[in-house]
Amino acid sequence: MPGRRTGFRDPKAATTREAPDVSVVVPVFNEEQHLEPLHDRITRALEGAGERYEVIYVDDGSSDRSLELLSGFVARDPRVRVVEFSRNAGQHAAVLAGFEESRGRVVVTLDADLQNPPEEIPKLLAAIRAGNDVAGGWRTLRQDSLFRRLASGVINRLTSKALGVRMKDYGCMLRAYRREVVDGVVRCGEASAFIPALANTFAKRIVEVPVAHEERLGSRSRYGLIRLVNLQFDLVTGFSHLPLKVISTTGILVALAGLGFGLFLLVRRLIVGPEVEGVFTLFAILFVLVGAQFLALGVLGEYVGRVYREVRRRPRFVIRKVWRAGDPEA
């Protein structure tokens, strides 16, 4: 069935059981080696904290045994549900599907690769209960490569400027949201959405909580340089008009500089006479201006492409099945 773009949750799911205090949403893509310890650690962390909870795993088109293991969790634990995608749609689409399926008063998200320790969830819940609408994890001791840390630092600074909400770590998936914020995100129905940034637009009180970060085991990060660049374009075009303003301002400055340079060459020709010196300088200036024009066209294309994706109204994801306790195949 297509991903619901309206933001209404399944009435049957909302009324058959009392809503839990906490919903944990975990996007999963080919994480079979991590799922058993992940589920055990989530269970111990929330039961140890005395929480009434549910866990919603979203299988994002995995090609390994992830779905088989997740369906086993459903069979032995009634607090678990699994949303199965028909194909890979991406991490943020998986989180949106988990938001739609969730019923908790507080919704926590975390990655399935165990870099986000489930034992840190109670810290986020305490921050929400202290009156905050969003509690974002801040990885104080990141177990990533130097390149990843530097790239994330640049993205975090640019995102903070674009949104006007300063945060040290927009990339940490370990985050907690109040129900009202989650419902606001779902109602947006955007085809492209960076969840942490979008959620901050619905929140009045936002706090960052220092959390641990563990080394990735058995797999490599799926966020390489190209995906990080695409993510930054998506962030900028989705939440700010600043690039368009920069292009307009730069165009005006370049036009004025070109006019001034032209007047200078005219006066020089009248005084000195015809000359051929400076041809290579002019070519260099031309190449710089042509490159700037292509960059400007690329930025404009990103905005146009975003509008095109939105007006098509195609679903961001397609749900093949929702696995619940008591289903015949669960």
Secondary structure, DSSP 8 states (H G I E B T S, - for coil): -B--SS----HHHHHHS---SEEEEEEESS-HHHHHHHHHHHHHHHHHTT--EEEEEEE-S-SSSHHHHHHHHHHH-TTEEEEEESS---HHHHHHHHHHH---SEEEE--SSSSS-GGGHHHHHHHHHTT-SEEEEEESS--S-HHHHHHHHHHHHHHHHHHT---S-TT---EEEEHHHHHHHHHH--SS--HHHHHHTT-S-EEEEEE------SS--S--HHHHHHHHHHHHHHH--HHHHHHHHHHHHHHHHHHHHHHHHHHHHHHH-S--TTHHHHHHHHHHHHHHHHHHHHHHHHHHHHHHHHHHT--S-BEEEEE-TT-TT-
